[in-house]
Amino acid sequence: MKEQKYRVENGAGWELDVRRFFDPNTLDRSRRPIVCVPGYCMNCFILGYHPGGTSMIESLVARGFEVWAANLRGQGGSTRRSGERRYGFADLALVDLPAAMGFVAENSRCEPRLVDLIGCSLGATTAYAYLAHHPHDHGVGAMVNIGGPLRWNRAHPALRFAARFAPVLGNLRLRGTRQLARLLMPVVQRFPWLLSHYMNPDIIDLSKADELVQTIDDPDPQLTWEMARWITARELVVDGLNICHSLYSIEIPIQCVIALQDGIVTPEAALSVLDHIGSHEIDIVEVGSVEVPHAHADLFVSDGVEERVFRPMGQWLESVN
């Protein structure tokens, strides 16, 4: 697998960290390129890394796809050269994502000019907001939502409680989140129930903590404030547009991958898009059981995730190309 790194100007003072992954021996140029969008406090590192097996990007590349990882502002190696430091949903969905998608469409080795989107957690929400604002010229062939919310039909009580402090969160800039996570990892290993709503330590190799925490980025206070308002209101409004109400005209195929024991993005929140999207071509992948519970992070780095998530995702993307 080859990796190529690019710096993409978003037109608002940021250089986005965008990367291409492909295998020249297996690449199928007749397929649409895939653009992966990471979520909140997350970058694309974890999409190309697995502590004990095949990563999501490796799995898709092995199937002949050209995969692009798009770190939007505040994520990964993206850097601010000028302009505003704070950012929210409108900046990510209406500025950064179109810039990354346009770059991919112009520089892809594949023949189709459309792209397929894989939205990871809040990355899926960003993709929904983009689609809602571009109902007729979105340039998207199909979309995969991995544990991403649209409408908060049900949120964990702790999440709703935290959302009540939106004004405080909007003025709180946190630094050193990755270092803090590294320090707390031994505590999680000793008391795994502390993060049971986020991950199941029994199926994730936490001995690779130094690698795993590389996917963690500092949160932006503006985005955190907007998220808190969204959780309280249930429906997301971006740049004056209600995203739920504006997806009825979007008819692209969509796959939803959910963790049944997810306490961060509940299955009800992740599947809420089915009540609003105009598509009639929908696929649902449910992961987890009473015997082997799966939470949010387990959709990316757990043992067996290749068989449970990456393989059915790749097969579905092949079928809709």
N, C-alpha and C positions, 0 to 999 in steps of 0.2 A: 504494500500500500504506500502510495506517495502522498506527501502533504506539501502544499504550497501556501504561503502566507501573503496576504495582501493588506494594504492600508487603503480604506475607502472613505473619501470625504463625504460627510452627510449634508454639507451645505449649511450647517448651523454651528460650525466651530469645532466639531469633533471628528477625529479619525477613527473609523471603526475597524476592529480587528476581525477580518474575515478570512476563513481558511478553506481550501479545497482539498478533498481526499478522493483518491481514485486509484484503481489498479489498471494500468494500460493493457494488461493481458486479459482482463475480464470485462472491461468497460463496454456497456451496451449503449452506443451513441443514439440509438433510436428512442431511448427513454428520457423522460423529463428529469432534469437535475433536481436534487432535493436540497432544500434550505432548512437547517435546524435552528430553532430560536430558543435559547435558554430562558429560565424563569427568574423569579425574585431572588436576589442575593446569590445568584448562580451564574456561572459562565459555562462555556462549551467543553471545558476540560473533561468532565465526567462522561461526556458522550463519546469520547474517544479512548476512555480508560476503563478497565474493569480489574478489580483486585485479584481475581483468580480465574478469569475466563475471557470470553470475547465481548468487546464493547459494542455499543449500538452502531457506531460508525463503521467499525471493522466488519460487522455482520452485514450491513447494507452494501458496503463496497465489495465484499466477497460475492454478492449476488449480482454484481455488474452495474451498480448505481454509481453515479458521480454525486458525492455528498459535500455540501458546503455547510460550515459552521459559522453562524453570524453572531458575533458578540456585539450587542448594541451598546449605546453609551453607558458607562459605569460598569461594564462587564469585561472580564478578561483583560486583554491588552489594549482595549480601546482607550484613547487619550483625548483630553480636552485641550485644544489649542487656543480657543477664544470663546466668547459667548457665555451663556448661562451655565453655572455649575449644576443647579437643581434641574430636575426633569421629572416628567410625569407620563401618563399613558399616551397623551397626544404626541409627545416628542418621540416616544418609542414606536408607536403605531403609524404615525403620519409622516415622520421624517426619516427615522433610522431604518425601519424595515423596508420601506420603498427604495431607499438608497442601496441597501444590501441586495435586494431582489433585482434591481436594475443592473447592478454590477454583475451579478451571476448570469442574468439573461444575455448580457453582452460578451461575457468571457467564458461561458460554458463550452466544453468540448462536445456537448450533446446537440442534436439537431433541433428538438423542440424549443421554442422560445418561452413557453410556459414553464413554471416551476411547481414542484410539490412542496408543501410546507409541513414540517414536523414541529409542532409547538409543545414545548416541555413545561408543564405547570403554568406559570404566569406567561410563558412564551405563547401558549395557545390563546390566552386572553388577548395578548397583543395582536395575534393574527386575526382573531375575531373582529377586533376594533378596526384593523386595516381593511378587512373584507367589507364590513358594514359601511365604511366611508368610500369604498370603490366598488359599488355593486355591478358595474358594467365593464370596468377596465382593470380588474384586479390582477390578471395575468397568472392566476393560480389554477392548476389542473386538478389537484386533490389535496386533502389535508388530513393529518393525523394529530389527534389531541391526546397527549400523554398526561393524564392527571391534571388537566387545566380547567378552572372554573369559568362559567359565564354568569349565571345567576345564582346567588347564594340561597337556594331553596332550603338547604340545611347547612349550618356551620357549627363547628365544634364550640361548646359553651366558652371555652377559654379564649377562642378566637373572637367571639362576639364581645367578651368582657374587655379584651385588649382594644377592640375597635372603639370602645367608648372614650378612649383617651386620644382621639384623633388630633385635637389641638396641640397636645403635648408631643405626640409623635412627629408632627409636622415641623417642630422646632428642635428636634433631637438628632444631631448628626453623630453617628457611631463610627468609630475607627477601630481597626485591629480585630475585626470579626473573625477572620481566618485564624489568627493567633489564639484568640479566645477558644475557638472550636477545638484547636489542637490541644490546648491545656485541659479542656473538659472531657476529651475522649477517654482517658483512663477512668474517669468517674462514670461515664456511660457504660463502659465495659463492666464495671463492678455493679452498677445499678441500672440494668438495661430498661427497666420499666419507665425511666425518666423520659425516654424518647420513643416510647412504644407507638405513639400516634404518628411518628415520622419515619421510623424504621424498625425492622425486626433484627436485632443484633445476632440472632441465632442463624440468620441466613446471609449475613454480610461480614466479610473479613475485616474486622476493625483493627487488626494488627498493622494494616497499611494506612494508618491515620494520616501520616505525612503526605501521602499521595491523595487520599480522599478529600482532605480539606482544601486542596488547591482549587476546587470548584466553587469555593465560597468567596463572595465579594461583599463589601460593605453596602448596607442599604442606603438609599437616598431618601431624605426626610420628606420631600415633596411626593414621591411615589408612595411612600409609606402612609402619608396622610390621605392620599387619594384612595388607597386600598382600604383604609379604615372607614372612610365615608361610604365606599362601595359595599362593604360587608354590612354596614348598618342599613343602607338603603336597599340592599339585595340586588338591584339592577345597576349596571355600569353605564355611566354617561361620559362620553369622550368628545370634547370640543362641541358640546351642545347636542350631541346625537345619542339617543338611547340605543345601545348596541343590540340588546335583545330584540327590540322592535324592528331593527333595520336589517336583520339577517334573513328575513323571509324570502328575499329575492335571490339569495345565494344558493345555487343548485349544484355545487361541486360535490363529488363523493367525499364522505368524511368517515374516518375511523376513530372511535373513542376507546382508549386503553385506560382502565381504571383499576385501582387497588381496593378491594372490598373492605379492608380494615383501615383505609386512609383516614387519619384524623386531622389532616391539614386541609386537603381538598376532598370533601366527602363525595361518595359516589353520586349523591343527589346533585351536588354542585357541578361535578364533571359531566354528568349526563344531561344537565339542564339545556344544553344547546339543542338537543333533539326536539324540544318543544318550540324552537324558534327558527332553526335552519330550514331553508326551502328544499334541501336535497331529499331525494327519495332513495338514494344509494348510500346506506348507512351500515357500518359494521361496528360491533361492540366486542371488545376483548376484556374479559373479567379475570382478574388475577387474585389469588388468595383463597384460603379456606379456614375453617375453625382449627384444623390440625396445624396448618402452616399459614399463619396470618401474614398478609403483605400490607405494608403502609406506603407512604409517599416515595421515599428514597429507594424502596425495594424495586420500583419500576425501572431503575437504571443500573444498580450495582449489586443486586442480590445473587445468590447462587441459583442457577437454573433460569436466570432471566432471558438468556438466549432462546430457550425453548418456549418460555411462557409469553414473552413480549416481542423480542426482536424478530424471531422467525415468522410469527403470524403477521407482524407489521410488514416485513419484506414481501411476503407472499401476497398480501393485500395490495401493496403498492404496485407489484407486478401485474396484478389482475386489472387494475384501473388505468394502466398506462396505454 
